[in-house]
Amino acid sequence: MNKVAVVTGAGSGVGRAVVLELAKRNYRVALLGRREKLSNETIALAGKTDGSLMAIACDVSAQADVTKMLGRVRAEFGDPTVLVNSAGINVARRSLAELSQADFKKVIDVNLTGAFLCIHALLPGMRKQGGGTIVNVISDAGLHANPISGAAYIAAKFALTGLTETINVEERKSGIRACAIFPGEINTPLLDKRPVPPPPEARLKMLQPEDVAAAVMFAIDLPDRAVVEKLLIRPRTK
């Protein structure tokens, strides 16, 4: 199968860390993000100048963008066998008492619909090749609600957990496997969207993007006969 991967949210945080790991393993990677500049910064960090990494400006919540992206990836690299959904957003006014309908839709569109659109687009190519790996970087908020993440984010992550389980139920026969990764707090730019962003000393005790990337790569690197369906990873200390 082609060593071709698509990574969403590739311009920062976990997505960036995953791209760096995939590049070490000589994958050809399409880096998706709304701001192509950030994805190009990831490519520069990887030190790859052979054209194996390609930045694509893509709003994963827009069907037209996803369709255009897939056409470009197929033309340049061939059909992907790996998809890592790492794109995610949140809003500051996130509690049920403050959350607007517009913000609810915005969070659902990126965190859930965006993952679905990318999965739906790449599945036919994976079926044709006889296999593939889909990793959804969710959140432990996709297992248990908490007072920090907010209603829209938690709803989207619970739904993405169900979507991941559905992939394994329906696509196992095609050689396709899916892994749901549930990280605890991660030191990423998304923390700045909290009503009260955590201080630097608290961020140092959190998971770092490379910690979660290592978990993603564990799911990808396993032999085809095995699948990690769910993986919970949290900071060791508070």
Backbone as CSV, one residue per row, in Angstrom:
resi,resn,N_x,N_y,N_z,CA_x,CA_y,CA_z,C_x,C_y,C_z
1,MET,0.837,-1.201,0.000,0.000,0.000,0.000,0.870,1.248,0.000
2,ASN,0.315,2.334,-0.511,1.043,3.594,-0.550,1.335,4.109,0.851
3,LYS,2.538,4.608,1.054,2.850,5.290,2.324,2.506,6.761,2.145
4,VAL,1.201,7.001,2.076,0.674,8.344,1.868,-0.289,8.654,3.004
5,ALA,-0.109,9.808,3.629,-0.942,10.189,4.771,-1.528,11.574,4.566
6,VAL,-2.698,11.768,5.147,-3.333,13.076,5.238,-3.465,13.402,6.713
7,VAL,-3.016,14.591,7.104,-3.092,15.018,8.498,-3.817,16.351,8.551
8,THR,-4.900,16.410,9.300,-5.611,17.675,9.462,-5.074,18.398,10.697
9,GLY,-5.249,19.716,10.700,-4.705,20.504,11.804,-3.191,20.427,11.854
10,ALA,-2.560,20.374,10.677,-1.124,20.094,10.587,-0.230,21.295,10.873
11,GLY,-0.823,22.464,11.085,-0.017,23.657,11.258,0.429,23.942,12.673
12,SER,-0.035,23.138,13.631,0.349,23.381,15.020,0.001,22.169,15.863
13,GLY,0.423,22.190,17.121,0.004,21.205,18.102,0.254,19.768,17.704
14,VAL,-0.735,18.910,17.984,-0.601,17.480,17.739,-0.436,17.185,16.253
15,GLY,-1.199,17.870,15.406,-1.081,17.646,13.967,0.327,17.866,13.469
16,ARG,0.946,18.940,13.916,2.329,19.226,13.523,3.267,18.123,14.018
17,ALA,3.107,17.703,15.263,3.971,16.669,15.821,3.809,15.347,15.067
18,VAL,2.590,15.027,14.640,2.346,13.802,13.879,3.039,13.867,12.524
19,VAL,2.943,14.998,11.852,3.613,15.155,10.557,5.111,14.918,10.699
20,LEU,5.719,15.472,11.731,7.156,15.309,11.928,7.524,13.837,12.099
21,GLU,6.679,13.080,12.785,6.936,11.650,12.964,6.732,10.883,11.656
22,LEU,5.686,11.207,10.927,5.447,10.545,9.645,6.586,10.819,8.660
23,ALA,7.094,12.043,8.683,8.197,12.400,7.788,9.436,11.551,8.087
24,LYS,9.682,11.279,9.363,10.826,10.431,9.735,10.687,9.021,9.170
25,ARG,9.443,8.598,8.966,9.177,7.250,8.456,9.002,7.250,6.945
26,ASN,9.351,8.360,6.318,9.343,8.485,4.850,7.950,8.369,4.236
27,TYR,6.953,8.838,4.966,5.635,8.977,4.367,5.597,10.222,3.495
28,ARG,4.795,10.160,2.458,4.412,11.378,1.753,3.148,11.888,2.444
29,VAL,3.168,13.147,2.833,2.117,13.662,3.708,1.490,14.924,3.127
30,ALA,0.166,14.945,3.101,-0.573,16.163,2.788,-0.957,16.818,4.108
31,LEU,-0.510,18.041,4.294,-0.753,18.787,5.532,-1.937,19.721,5.315
32,LEU,-3.024,19.494,6.026,-4.214,20.305,5.860,-4.357,21.305,7.003
33,GLY,-4.772,22.500,6.645,-5.033,23.540,7.623,-5.626,24.736,6.924
34,ARG,-6.315,25.551,7.661,-6.914,26.742,7.042,-5.851,27.730,6.601
35,ARG,-4.740,27.762,7.356,-3.662,28.696,7.019,-2.466,27.911,6.489
36,GLU,-2.279,27.976,5.183,-1.201,27.225,4.535,0.167,27.624,5.078
37,LYS,0.297,28.861,5.512,1.562,29.359,6.048,2.026,28.508,7.229
38,LEU,1.109,28.162,8.123,1.476,27.364,9.288,1.905,25.957,8.885
39,SER,1.224,25.383,7.897,1.622,24.058,7.422,3.004,24.099,6.778
40,ASN,3.292,25.180,6.078,4.629,25.321,5.488,5.699,25.458,6.566
41,GLU,5.330,26.049,7.693,6.276,26.112,8.810,6.559,24.709,9.348
42,THR,5.533,23.861,9.371,5.731,22.473,9.787,6.676,21.761,8.833
43,ILE,6.501,21.978,7.545,7.378,21.362,6.552,8.820,21.809,6.750
44,ALA,9.000,23.083,7.043,10.350,23.597,7.284,10.971,22.919,8.507
45,LEU,10.166,22.705,9.547,10.668,22.030,10.745,11.070,20.593,10.451
46,ALA,10.356,19.960,9.531,10.675,18.574,9.163,11.965,18.483,8.361
47,GLY,12.369,19.590,7.750,13.608,19.597,6.978,13.537,18.799,5.700
48,LYS,12.328,18.599,5.181,12.149,17.823,3.956,12.075,18.765,2.755
49,THR,12.955,18.568,1.807,12.966,19.409,0.601,12.754,18.579,-0.669
50,ASP,12.297,17.343,-0.496,12.162,16.425,-1.640,10.749,16.373,-2.206
51,GLY,9.864,17.260,-1.738,8.496,17.279,-2.240,7.591,16.239,-1.626
52,SER,8.060,15.553,-0.588,7.239,14.509,0.033,6.211,15.065,1.004
53,LEU,6.330,16.344,1.346,5.359,16.999,2.218,4.702,18.132,1.450
54,MET,3.383,18.189,1.491,2.639,19.163,0.688,1.610,19.872,1.560
55,ALA,1.696,21.188,1.638,0.743,21.990,2.399,-0.460,22.328,1.523
56,ILE,-1.656,22.101,2.047,-2.880,22.388,1.315,-3.810,23.204,2.210
57,ALA,-4.184,24.376,1.750,-5.172,25.172,2.483,-6.525,24.495,2.341
58,CYS,-7.109,24.110,3.457,-8.354,23.341,3.401,-9.174,23.577,4.661
59,ASP,-10.409,24.006,4.466,-11.383,24.067,5.553,-12.080,22.714,5.565
60,VAL,-11.741,21.866,6.538,-12.252,20.495,6.521,-13.765,20.428,6.676
61,SER,-14.373,21.514,7.130,-15.825,21.516,7.282,-16.549,21.865,5.986
62,ALA,-15.783,22.148,4.925,-16.362,22.515,3.627,-16.168,21.378,2.632
63,GLN,-17.248,20.789,2.164,-17.174,19.661,1.239,-16.346,19.989,0.001
64,ALA,-16.516,21.183,-0.551,-15.783,21.550,-1.759,-14.282,21.554,-1.517
65,ASP,-13.856,22.052,-0.357,-12.433,22.069,-0.031,-11.877,20.655,0.102
66,VAL,-12.629,19.777,0.747,-12.170,18.401,0.948,-12.076,17.663,-0.392
67,THR,-13.059,17.864,-1.244,-13.040,17.225,-2.567,-11.854,17.708,-3.388
68,LYS,-11.610,19.005,-3.383,-10.477,19.570,-4.108,-9.165,19.054,-3.543
69,MET,-9.069,18.968,-2.226,-7.855,18.461,-1.573,-7.553,17.039,-2.020
70,LEU,-8.570,16.184,-2.013,-8.342,14.788,-2.362,-7.870,14.646,-3.806
71,GLY,-8.434,15.448,-4.708,-7.985,15.409,-6.090,-6.523,15.764,-6.223
72,ARG,-6.096,16.749,-5.473,-4.691,17.162,-5.527,-3.776,16.093,-4.930
73,VAL,-4.200,15.504,-3.805,-3.378,14.473,-3.166,-3.234,13.264,-4.083
74,ARG,-4.331,12.842,-4.683,-4.268,11.696,-5.605,-3.361,11.979,-6.790
75,ALA,-3.432,13.196,-7.316,-2.611,13.541,-8.472,-1.124,13.565,-8.131
76,GLU,-0.798,14.018,-6.931,0.613,14.167,-6.539,1.195,12.904,-5.901
77,PHE,0.403,12.240,-5.046,0.925,11.144,-4.222,0.244,9.799,-4.455
78,GLY,-0.982,9.809,-4.966,-1.782,8.595,-5.008,-2.766,8.564,-3.850
79,ASP,-3.523,7.487,-3.741,-4.535,7.384,-2.685,-3.876,7.219,-1.318
80,PRO,-4.313,7.992,-0.323,-3.765,7.862,1.024,-4.181,6.547,1.692
81,THR,-3.305,6.030,2.545,-3.617,4.854,3.356,-3.686,5.215,4.835
82,VAL,-3.344,6.447,5.171,-3.400,6.912,6.555,-4.112,8.256,6.604
83,LEU,-5.034,8.385,7.542,-5.683,9.670,7.819,-5.601,9.922,9.309
84,VAL,-5.097,11.084,9.679,-5.073,11.500,11.078,-5.905,12.768,11.206
85,ASN,-7.037,12.655,11.871,-7.897,13.812,12.114,-7.497,14.461,13.426
86,SER,-6.798,15.605,13.303,-6.317,16.301,14.491,-6.863,17.724,14.586
87,ALA,-7.559,18.170,13.550,-8.095,19.534,13.553,-9.177,19.661,14.618
88,GLY,-9.139,20.749,15.348,-10.165,20.985,16.352,-10.197,22.435,16.777
89,ILE,-11.371,22.900,17.136,-11.528,24.267,17.620,-12.415,24.262,18.852
90,ASN,-12.399,25.374,19.563,-13.346,25.607,20.637,-13.599,27.103,20.715
91,VAL,-14.525,27.495,21.522,-14.878,28.906,21.675,-14.759,29.276,23.147
92,ALA,-14.615,30.558,23.400,-14.462,31.008,24.787,-15.776,30.897,25.561
93,ARG,-16.865,31.308,24.934,-18.178,31.272,25.608,-18.806,29.906,25.322
94,ARG,-18.495,28.933,26.156,-18.776,27.531,25.823,-19.748,26.826,26.763
95,SER,-20.040,27.397,27.921,-20.975,26.738,28.835,-22.386,26.816,28.267
96,LEU,-23.274,25.950,28.738,-24.650,25.971,28.251,-25.321,27.316,28.491
97,ALA,-24.918,28.004,29.536,-25.515,29.299,29.847,-25.083,30.386,28.871
98,GLU,-23.953,30.177,28.197,-23.407,31.220,27.326,-23.345,30.830,25.857
99,LEU,-23.359,29.550,25.556,-23.122,29.063,24.198,-24.225,29.500,23.242
100,SER,-23.814,30.103,22.128,-24.777,30.511,21.104,-24.977,29.376,20.100
101,GLN,-26.093,29.437,19.384,-26.340,28.442,18.341,-25.257,28.509,17.265
102,ALA,-24.816,29.719,16.938,-23.798,29.877,15.904,-22.487,29.229,16.331
103,ASP,-22.100,29.429,17.591,-20.856,28.830,18.067,-20.976,27.310,18.193
104,PHE,-22.146,26.840,18.602,-22.364,25.393,18.665,-22.140,24.777,17.292
105,LYS,-22.744,25.365,16.270,-22.606,24.846,14.903,-21.154,24.924,14.438
106,LYS,-20.474,26.005,14.760,-19.086,26.192,14.350,-18.200,25.081,14.907
107,VAL,-18.372,24.769,16.183,-17.555,23.731,16.818,-17.891,22.357,16.242
108,ILE,-19.167,22.066,16.068,-19.579,20.786,15.490,-19.060,20.644,14.064
109,ASP,-19.140,21.717,13.284,-18.727,21.673,11.878,-17.261,21.255,11.730
110,VAL,-16.390,21.796,12.550,-14.965,21.482,12.426,-14.627,20.163,13.120
111,ASN,-15.051,20.022,14.378,-14.608,18.878,15.184,-15.258,17.564,14.787
112,LEU,-16.464,17.610,14.268,-17.174,16.379,13.900,-17.389,16.261,12.400
113,THR,-18.063,17.243,11.815,-18.350,17.160,10.380,-17.056,17.151,9.570
114,GLY,-16.079,17.939,9.981,-14.810,17.963,9.261,-14.134,16.611,9.256
115,ALA,-14.134,15.931,10.400,-13.555,14.588,10.460,-14.334,13.628,9.570
116,PHE,-15.673,13.702,9.621,-16.496,12.827,8.786,-16.214,13.043,7.303
117,LEU,-16.149,14.303,6.879,-15.935,14.577,5.456,-14.601,14.001,4.972
118,CYS,-13.564,14.133,5.779,-12.263,13.580,5.389,-12.296,12.058,5.372
119,ILE,-12.928,11.458,6.373,-13.057,9.998,6.408,-13.832,9.509,5.189
120,HIS,-14.962,10.131,4.941,-15.831,9.725,3.834,-15.118,9.849,2.491
121,ALA,-14.286,10.874,2.353,-13.568,11.088,1.097,-12.478,10.045,0.877
122,LEU,-11.792,9.649,1.941,-10.636,8.767,1.794,-10.991,7.281,1.825
123,LEU,-12.142,6.934,2.358,-12.497,5.519,2.475,-12.494,4.765,1.139
124,PRO,-13.047,5.312,0.048,-13.044,4.544,-1.203,-11.634,4.157,-1.663
125,GLY,-10.678,5.066,-1.531,-9.307,4.764,-1.921,-8.682,3.703,-1.037
126,MET,-8.993,3.745,0.261,-8.486,2.721,1.174,-9.082,1.365,0.832
127,ARG,-10.384,1.341,0.544,-11.015,0.073,0.159,-10.355,-0.497,-1.081
128,LYS,-10.083,0.363,-2.046,-9.475,-0.079,-3.306,-8.104,-0.699,-3.074
129,GLN,-7.359,-0.166,-2.092,-6.023,-0.680,-1.803,-6.028,-1.850,-0.829
130,GLY,-7.185,-2.148,-0.279,-7.295,-3.288,0.624,-6.946,-2.993,2.057
131,GLY,-6.901,-1.710,2.441,-6.623,-1.398,3.833,-6.273,0.053,4.057
132,GLY,-6.192,0.412,5.323,-5.829,1.774,5.701,-6.017,1.950,7.198
133,THR,-5.463,3.033,7.708,-5.560,3.345,9.135,-6.094,4.759,9.306
134,ILE,-7.123,4.890,10.109,-7.692,6.197,10.435,-7.515,6.415,11.939
135,VAL,-6.892,7.523,12.294,-6.705,7.862,13.699,-7.434,9.172,13.977
136,ASN,-8.364,9.118,14.892,-9.090,10.319,15.303,-8.575,10.759,16.669
137,VAL,-7.915,11.922,16.695,-7.438,12.475,17.956,-8.631,13.185,18.585
138,ILE,-9.206,12.585,19.587,-10.475,13.066,20.131,-10.213,13.941,21.358
139,SER,-10.315,13.400,22.537,-10.121,14.096,23.813,-10.750,13.203,24.857
140,ASP,-10.262,13.269,26.083,-10.972,12.501,27.109,-12.355,13.087,27.369
141,ALA,-12.619,14.269,26.806,-13.980,14.823,26.849,-14.925,14.031,25.959
142,GLY,-14.390,13.139,25.141,-15.213,12.248,24.341,-15.573,10.969,25.073
143,LEU,-15.131,10.857,26.323,-15.470,9.723,27.183,-16.301,10.153,28.379
144,HIS,-15.935,11.311,28.946,-16.613,11.814,30.141,-16.719,13.333,30.035
145,ALA,-17.898,13.858,30.271,-18.069,15.305,30.276,-17.283,15.915,31.431
146,ASN,-16.866,17.159,31.250,-16.135,17.876,32.298,-16.591,19.332,32.296
147,PRO,-16.252,20.093,33.317,-16.736,21.471,33.412,-15.913,22.471,32.603
148,ILE,-14.885,22.010,31.902,-13.967,22.913,31.211,-14.235,22.989,29.717
149,SER,-14.527,21.856,29.089,-14.522,21.782,27.625,-15.707,22.455,26.953
150,GLY,-16.848,22.472,27.593,-18.022,23.115,27.005,-18.915,22.142,26.255
151,ALA,-20.176,22.516,26.134,-21.204,21.623,25.606,-20.966,21.212,24.159
152,ALA,-20.620,22.155,23.294,-20.446,21.835,21.876,-19.251,20.911,21.662
153,TYR,-18.150,21.229,22.320,-16.934,20.434,22.190,-17.174,19.006,22.682
154,ILE,-17.795,18.872,23.839,-18.068,17.550,24.401,-19.014,16.763,23.496
155,ALA,-20.049,17.404,22.990,-20.990,16.729,22.092,-20.284,16.237,20.838
156,ALA,-19.433,17.082,20.263,-18.711,16.695,19.050,-17.781,15.523,19.307
157,LYS,-17.095,15.534,20.442,-16.127,14.487,20.733,-16.810,13.153,21.053
158,PHE,-17.956,13.196,21.755,-18.707,11.959,21.978,-19.152,11.373,20.636
159,ALA,-19.615,12.227,19.742,-20.077,11.750,18.433,-18.924,11.176,17.622
160,LEU,-17.751,11.791,17.710,-16.597,11.289,16.972,-16.151,9.931,17.515
161,THR,-16.338,9.722,18.805,-16.079,8.399,19.379,-16.974,7.358,18.723
162,GLY,-18.243,7.668,18.582,-19.179,6.753,17.932,-18.842,6.520,16.473
163,LEU,-18.403,7.562,15.785,-18.027,7.423,14.380,-16.820,6.500,14.237
164,THR,-15.867,6.635,15.152,-14.687,5.767,15.109,-15.076,4.312,15.305
165,GLU,-15.951,4.048,16.267,-16.418,2.683,16.492,-17.129,2.139,15.251
166,THR,-17.894,2.995,14.584,-18.629,2.576,13.388,-17.689,2.175,12.262
167,ILE,-16.592,2.911,12.114,-15.602,2.546,11.083,-15.120,1.119,11.309
168,ASN,-14.783,0.786,12.552,-14.296,-0.566,12.830,-15.366,-1.626,12.602
169,VAL,-16.599,-1.306,12.919,-17.680,-2.266,12.718,-17.936,-2.500,11.228
170,GLU,-17.964,-1.427,10.448,-18.381,-1.538,9.052,-17.231,-1.804,8.081
171,GLU,-16.024,-1.329,8.404,-14.941,-1.375,7.421,-13.862,-2.408,7.729
172,ARG,-14.010,-3.133,8.826,-13.032,-4.164,9.160,-12.878,-5.161,8.009
173,LYS,-13.982,-5.483,7.369,-13.958,-6.440,6.266,-13.138,-5.941,5.084
174,SER,-12.925,-4.628,5.008,-12.140,-4.039,3.920,-10.679,-3.849,4.301
175,GLY,-10.306,-4.308,5.504,-8.925,-4.142,5.950,-8.628,-2.783,6.529
176,ILE,-9.675,-2.021,6.821,-9.511,-0.658,7.339,-9.723,-0.672,8.845
177,ARG,-8.852,-0.007,9.570,-8.942,0.046,11.030,-8.975,1.499,11.486
178,ALA,-9.592,1.720,12.634,-9.691,3.076,13.172,-9.329,3.073,14.644
179,CYS,-8.637,4.113,15.063,-8.226,4.268,16.448,-8.733,5.601,16.977
180,ALA,-9.370,5.551,18.138,-9.793,6.768,18.842,-8.799,7.029,19.964
181,ILE,-8.129,8.159,19.902,-7.183,8.526,20.943,-7.814,9.602,21.819
182,PHE,-7.774,9.379,23.123,-8.424,10.267,24.079,-7.361,10.908,24.979
183,PRO,-6.765,12.012,24.549,-5.775,12.670,25.418,-6.449,13.515,26.492
184,GLY,-5.766,13.607,27.624,-6.135,14.601,28.610,-5.625,15.959,28.155
185,GLU,-5.372,16.846,29.091,-4.952,18.198,28.724,-3.621,18.180,27.959
186,ILE,-3.606,18.894,26.833,-2.410,18.990,25.998,-2.005,20.454,25.900
187,ASN,-0.733,20.690,25.933,-0.211,22.050,25.795,-0.193,22.451,24.322
188,THR,-1.321,22.957,23.840,-1.449,23.405,22.459,-2.086,24.798,22.444
189,PRO,-2.066,25.464,21.282,-2.678,26.797,21.185,-4.169,26.826,21.504
190,LEU,-4.840,25.664,21.474,-6.273,25.633,21.779,-6.553,26.074,23.214
191,LEU,-5.566,25.950,24.079,-5.743,26.376,25.469,-6.007,27.876,25.578
192,ASP,-5.519,28.620,24.605,-5.693,30.068,24.643,-7.150,30.479,24.427
193,LYS,-7.978,29.532,23.969,-9.396,29.817,23.758,-10.222,29.650,25.030
194,ARG,-9.605,29.137,26.086,-10.346,28.962,27.331,-10.707,30.320,27.924
195,PRO,-11.820,30.372,28.654,-12.170,31.634,29.325,-11.041,32.145,30.210
196,VAL,-10.329,31.206,30.879,-9.156,31.561,31.671,-8.019,30.636,31.240
197,PRO,-7.162,31.077,30.310,-6.069,30.218,29.845,-5.139,29.835,30.990
198,PRO,-4.654,28.592,31.012,-3.771,28.161,32.099,-2.411,28.846,32.021
199,PRO,-1.767,29.050,33.169,-0.453,29.706,33.184,0.644,28.773,32.668
200,PRO,1.810,29.323,32.337,2.911,28.506,31.784,3.297,27.320,32.652
201,GLU,3.315,27.508,33.971,3.738,26.411,34.850,2.757,25.235,34.798
202,ALA,1.464,25.531,34.583,0.478,24.452,34.453,0.641,23.728,33.126
203,ARG,0.972,24.462,32.092,1.129,23.859,30.761,2.302,22.886,30.716
204,LEU,3.320,23.159,31.500,4.488,22.272,31.513,4.152,20.896,32.070
205,LYS,3.127,20.822,32.919,2.739,19.548,33.519,1.763,18.764,32.646
206,MET,1.267,19.396,31.592,0.314,18.742,30.701,1.035,17.821,29.719
207,LEU,0.239,17.031,28.987,0.787,16.319,27.847,1.335,17.328,26.852
208,GLN,2.406,16.958,26.175,2.943,17.777,25.106,2.537,17.150,23.765
209,PRO,2.490,17.943,22.692,2.056,17.390,21.408,2.801,16.134,20.983
210,GLU,4.101,16.078,21.257,4.874,14.906,20.850,4.469,13.649,21.619
211,ASP,3.921,13.814,22.831,3.435,12.655,23.587,2.251,12.010,22.865
212,VAL,1.342,12.842,22.417,0.161,12.332,21.720,0.551,11.799,20.342
213,ALA,1.507,12.460,19.690,1.981,11.977,18.391,2.560,10.567,18.514
214,ALA,3.247,10.292,19.620,3.797,8.953,19.831,2.679,7.916,19.912
215,ALA,1.566,8.283,20.554,0.412,7.385,20.632,-0.196,7.166,19.254
216,VAL,-0.282,8.238,18.463,-0.804,8.130,17.096,0.061,7.168,16.282
217,MET,1.369,7.322,16.395,2.265,6.487,15.607,2.213,5.030,16.055
218,PHE,1.966,4.791,17.336,1.789,3.420,17.817,0.639,2.751,17.078
219,ALA,-0.471,3.474,16.927,-1.634,2.921,16.230,-1.345,2.683,14.751
220,ILE,-0.575,3.574,14.148,-0.269,3.459,12.720,0.755,2.366,12.446
221,ASP,1.750,2.250,13.318,2.872,1.346,13.077,2.561,-0.121,13.367
222,LEU,1.462,-0.394,14.069,1.120,-1.782,14.380,0.969,-2.611,13.101
223,PRO,1.279,-3.908,13.162,1.012,-4.778,12.005,-0.449,-4.707,11.588
224,ASP,-0.702,-4.957,10.316,-2.063,-4.838,9.790,-3.056,-5.748,10.506
225,ARG,-2.570,-6.826,11.105,-3.479,-7.773,11.764,-4.044,-7.233,13.084
226,ALA,-3.482,-6.120,13.582,-3.868,-5.608,14.900,-4.478,-4.214,14.784
227,VAL,-5.330,-3.886,15.738,-5.913,-2.551,15.785,-6.017,-2.097,17.236
228,VAL,-5.603,-0.867,17.489,-5.866,-0.219,18.778,-7.159,0.564,18.595
229,GLU,-8.242,0.080,19.163,-9.517,0.735,18.938,-9.678,1.990,19.783
230,LYS,-9.158,1.946,21.026,-9.265,3.101,21.920,-7.981,3.215,22.729
231,LEU,-7.499,4.435,22.884,-6.282,4.658,23.653,-6.454,5.937,24.469
232,LEU,-6.434,5.792,25.790,-6.572,6.923,26.711,-5.187,7.306,27.221
233,ILE,-4.803,8.560,27.058,-3.494,9.027,27.501,-3.683,10.323,28.272
234,ARG,-3.114,10.364,29.484,-3.282,11.524,30.333,-1.945,11.934,30.956
235,PRO,-1.850,13.160,31.438,-0.627,13.559,32.167,-0.469,12.694,33.414
236,ARG,0.776,12.374,33.752,1.037,11.544,34.929,0.784,12.300,36.214
237,THR,1.062,13.619,36.188,0.894,14.429,37.380,-0.008,15.608,37.086
238,LYS,-0.625,16.104,38.123,-1.489,17.283,37.992,-0.692,18.557,38.238
